[in-house]
Amino acid sequence: MLSRKYYRMLARVIKNNTIINDDNMLPHSTINKITLICDLMNELHNDNSYFNANKFIDACAVDDK
């Protein structure tokens, strides 16, 4: 189970990477995946010096299959 600290960190990182689209054609928000992954990697590495960024990037990859 994650602690409150991690829930807050995840919410902050998602919020900071959310792009609000005010265009009437696309009335929804989007998230910049690259910066989201980078920001999460920074936060997780700050918490755990053994954090493996390469494994995290591989786990975040989208399969084209």
N, C-alpha and C positions, 0 to 999 in steps of 0.2 A: 504494500500500500504506500502510495506517495504521501509525503507530508504537505502541509499547507504551503510551505516555502516553494515546493515544486509546482503546485497548482498556480500559485501567483506568478511564478517565473514564466510558465507556459502561457498563461493569459496575457502577460505583458508582452512577450515576444510575438504572439499572434496579433495582438492589437497594433504593435509597432510596425508590423509588416502588412497590414491590411490597407488596401488602396480603395478609397471611397470613390465610386464612379457616379457623378451627378448627371451623366448623359441620359436623356430620356430613352435612348435606344437600349441602354444596358443599365437598368436601375438596380444594380446589385454591386456588392463589394467583391474584390478579388484579393488574393494573397500572392505576394511575390515569393515563389517557392525557393529561389536561389538565396535571397537574403534571409528568408525564414530559416533555412538549413544552416546558413553561416552563423546567424545569431544564436540558434540553439546549440551549435557546436561550441561557440565561445562560452556560453553559459555552462554547458555540461563540462567543458574542460576546466573552467574556473572552479567547479565543484569537485572534480576528480582529475588529478594530474595524469592518471593512467587511461583516461578516455581516449579511445581510438577513433579519430576523425575519419580515417579511410573506411573503416567498417560501417560507421554511421552513414557516410555518403553512399556506400553500396546498398545499405538497407533502405535508403530513401529513394533510390533509383526506380524509375517507372519502367516496367517491362513492356517492350513493344509487341509482345506475342499476343 
